[in-house]
Amino acid sequence: MKKLLCPQCKIQRFRVKNEIGESVVVTVNENHEIEPLYPDVSLEGYDLETIYCLGCSWSGSPKKLLKH
């Protein structure tokens, strides 16, 4: 399944944060589902409503990402 891209810099890697500021690197598939980069990492407790681009200063909803 293809990954969605940042609307600003067009990369496909993001991070999500939890309440204490820890972050996990993720990608977002074509169904707008957030997937951890490493499958053994749990996203439980992380805010999945806001993602942060690893390539630029963009942050926002996964629904605003671009398709290839």
Sequence and secondary structure as in RCSB ss.txt:
>XXXX:A:sequence
MKKLLCPQCKIQRFRVKNEIGESVVVTVNENHEIEPLYPDVSLEGYDLETIYCLGCSWSGSPKKLLKH
>XXXX:A:secstr
  B B TTT    EEEEBTTS EEEEEEBTT  EEESSTT   TTB  S EEESSSS EE GGG B  
